[in-house]
Amino acid sequence: MEFHPRIDIEHPELPESRIILGSFPTFPYTLKGSPEKAADDKQKPAFFYGSERNRFWNWYREFVDHESEKASIESLLKSLQRNGIGITDAIYSCERKGQSSADTDLTKRVYNHRFFRSPAAGETIRILCTSKGVMNNMLLTPAFFREHPELFVNEHASKEQQHLVLTRLGGTDPVQPLLRVLDVSGGGTIECRALPSPGSPYRSLKTFGFVSGDAKQYLHAYLENTFDWFLG
């Protein structure tokens, strides 16, 4: 069994209205066998998206904070705090097939659904998911909605916003949604959007509306639009 090195299962809720949500760290960066290892100062855990292949912090530096330093956890933490952004992952613990980084090879998952809080009346919480799998298969699942019965998907608003985004980018609507809008019975809204996987963004770009043309240009436009929404 592997455990997340940076999720406090006793105090998981995030107060911020902007949240970055990933899946689970790659094999070298997890705690094996026992969550108590997180308290071992001799093995300070790596920060989120610590793999060299992962481009997330490069995107963050370009579209959010030009002064943030990927190699400095202190710099990233200060930047997140300065911008009112919380960060966590969707999975607290799981078993893994070998040392695979594929989400499909993560089994016996215990999800971190308790990071979430319902927004107050008139408040909008924005959740930036680092893949469609995180948004559709790890966050917005039947188990999540059972735990939060006050939430329901606004299908009309979801489709309308997605269509507007893709029309602006010159893309087409994919089969699996790339954004979802949730309403709260007591007022308030949750907006979720997915990024192409920071580990291999071009591999999944067609599922984000890309049809033909310059893939690098389309990815840049999609990222710019999404981070503008996230910070808005």
N, C-alpha and C positions, 0 to 999 in steps of 0.2 A: 504494500500500500504506500502511496505517495501523498504527501500533504503540502498544501500551499505555504510557502515561507512567510507571506506577508498578510495573510487574512487572520484577524483576531476573531475567532468563532464566537467568543463571548460578547464582543462589542462590534458587530459587523456593520451596523447601520451608518450610512454616510449622510451628513447634513447638507452637503452641497446640492445645488440645483443643476449642475453640470457634472456628468459622471462618465468617465471612460471605462468601458467594460470589455475585458478580454476573455479568454477561455481558461487556460491553465499553462503554467510555465513548462518549458522543455525540460527533458530529463536531467541535465546537469544542474538545474537551478531549483529542484524540489527537495523536500525533506523526506527521507526514506524511513519508513517504519514507525515513526512517532512524531506527533506534532510538537512534543516538548523540546525537540531540537531547535525550535525557533528561538528559544531563550539562550542558546549557546552563543555568547559574544565572540567566541573564537571562530565561528563560522557565520559571519554576518551575511545574510541572504542577499542575493542579487536583486536589483530592482525589476519592476515589470518590464517585459519586452527587452530583456538583457542580451538576447542572442545577437551575434554580429550580423546574421542574415536579416534580422527584423528591421524594417525601415521606419517603424512607427515614430521614433524620436527624431528622425530626420524630417519627417513630415511635420511633426509638432514644431520643430525649430523654424521651418519655413512658413507655416501658416498660423502659428499661435505666438511663439516667443523666440525672436531671433537671438536672444541672449542666453537661452537655455543651453546647457552642455550635456550631451548624451552620456559622457563618461563620468559625470559627477552626480551621484544620487542627491547630494545636498542641493545642487543647482536645480535639478528637476523638481524636488519637493518644494523649494521656494517658489519656483515658477507656477506650479500647480496651485499653491496656496494664494499667490498673488492674483491669479486668474479665477479663483473660486471654483476649482475643479477637483472633484474626488476621483479616485482611481481604485479599481478592484478587478477581480476575475470572477467568472461565473461558476467555476468549480472549486470546491474547497479540498476535496480528496478524491482519489480514484486509483485504479490499477491500470497498468500500461502494457501494451504488447511490446516486449523488448524495450528498446529505447526510442521507439517511434515518436515523431512529433505530430503525427496526424491525429486530429480530433476523433476520427472514427476508431482509433486504436486505444481510446481511453474508455475503460469499463468500470462498472461498480461505482459510478459517480455519486458523490454527495454534493448537491448544488448549494451555492451561496446565495440563495434567494433573500436572505434576511438583510443584505446590504441595502435593500430598497426601502424607501419610505414613501407613503402616499403624499402627493402635493396638497398644500392648503388651497382653499378656495381662491381662485384667481391666479394661482401659481402654475408655472410650467417647468417641469423637470425634463431636461434633455439628456438622453443616454446615447453616447457614441459607442457603437459596438464595432469591434475590430474584425468582424466577418459577418456574413449572413448566417452562418451556422451559430454564432454566438447569439444573434438576435432571435432567430426563428426556432432553433433547436435546443438552446440552453436557457434563454431568458423567458420568452413568451410561449411557455409550454402549458399544458393543462394543469400540471402541478403548481406552477406559478400563479395561475388564476384561481386555483382552489385556495391557495394561501392568501390571496388578495381578492376576495369576492367583490370588493368595491370598484374594481377596474373592469372595463370592457373596451374592446377594440371599436373605434369609430371607422368603419370600413370606407364610408364615403370620403371622409377627410383624408384617410390614408391614401386612397387611390388618386384623389385630386392633387394632393401635394406631390406624390410621386410623378404623376403625369407632368406637372409644372416643371419639376426639376429636370426630367429627362427631355422635355421639349426644349428647354433652355440650352441643354448640352448637345442637342441633336441626336439623342439616343432613343431607343425603343423600350417599351415596358417589358421587363423580363417575366418569366413564369413565377418565380419566387420573389416576394416583395423585398425591396431594399430599404423601405421605411414603413413604420407603423405609428399611428396616432391612437393613444388610449385616453379615454375620458374617465373621470372619477365620479362616482355617484354623489359625493358631497361637494363637487366642484373641483376645479383643477384639471390639468392636462399633463400627460407624459408623451413626449415625442422620442421615438427611437430611430436611428439611422445606422446603416451598416457601411463599413469601409471594405474595399477589396483587401484581402489578406495581406498585411504588411510583409509577410514572409515571401509571398509570390504573387504580387498584385496583377500582373499581366495574364496569368493563367486563368483567372476568374473574371476578367474584365467584360467578357461577353454577357455574363450574368448580371452585369451592372448597366446594361443598355447599349454597350458599344457594338456597332455593326461593322463599320469599315472606316478606313482613313488612318490618321496618325494616332496610334494607341497611346503614345507618351503624352500627346497634347490632350487627349480625352481624359486620361488619368489625372493630369494636373488640374483640368477644369473641374472634374468631379470632386477632387480633394479640396480645392479652393471653395467650391460651393458648399460642401459639407462642413468644413471648419468654420466658414462664415455663419452658417446656421447654428452650429454648436456654440459659438461665442455670442450670438445675437441675443 
